[in-house]
Amino acid sequence: MEFSRVRGGALGVLVGLTVAMTGMAPAAFATSGQGGCVTVPSPYQKQVEKQLRLRADGSQSPADCKAIQKFQRREGLSPANGYASPATLHLLTVASARKNPNAAGKCPVRSWRVACVDLSRQLMWVQRGRKVIYGAVPIRSGRKGLETRGGWHSITRKKRDEISTLYHNTPMPHSQYFAGGQALHGSLTNLFTGPGSAGCVNLRPADAARLWNVLQVGDTVYVYGHKPS
């Protein structure tokens, strides 16, 4: 996902740097207006406006903020402050894909269950034939140097209450391994921040719990695309 150009000189630069590092608006500059709305624009402003079919001018109007805030509340995103955050853009991409996530036909259609992991859009779903039986939901894939392995895989084992002995006993709830030590699993950290995982496909805990009941050992996983920088 690329940054849109932000007007506003030094303020825009500072906001952009803060968002790039943390995914959130800096508190000192995120002045709240009526209804708890953030009044400063985001580096992602135009992309979010386009997804919501608003006037894509890169400026944060009261109407823009209310529309963004409404979407954030519907998706359970916190804080729901109307700021066009990276998380908001990510969830907009997921929401737009839910009706037909395989519209581009990039995940092969088979008669059996296929878990489709789209690294480019940072989302996944499960399909049987052309019917979507799970998702689409947001993911966080492997960061640079620890990329999630692409191509065809299969679920080799499942462990409900897994922890990572390699990474400080980090909880990995509802782990479903598909490529050696790489697994589909829940993450207790904010899915929308940081450069990426250590190779696993991270999901929100509730999404991972639902996926646990959809996939079985032996089911197919297809990973494609490239994680945005």
Secondary structure, DSSP 8 states (H G I E B T S, - for coil): -------SHHHHHHHHHHHHHHSS--TTT--B-GGG-B-S--TTHHHHHHHTT---SS---HHHHHHHHHHHHHHT-SS-SS---HHHHHHHHHHHHSS-TTTT--S---SSEEEEEETTTTEEEEEETTEEEEEEEE-B-B-TTS----EEEE--EEEEEEEETTTTTEEEEEEEEEETTEEEEE-SS-TTSSS-BSSSEEE-HHHHHHHHTT--TT-EEEEES----
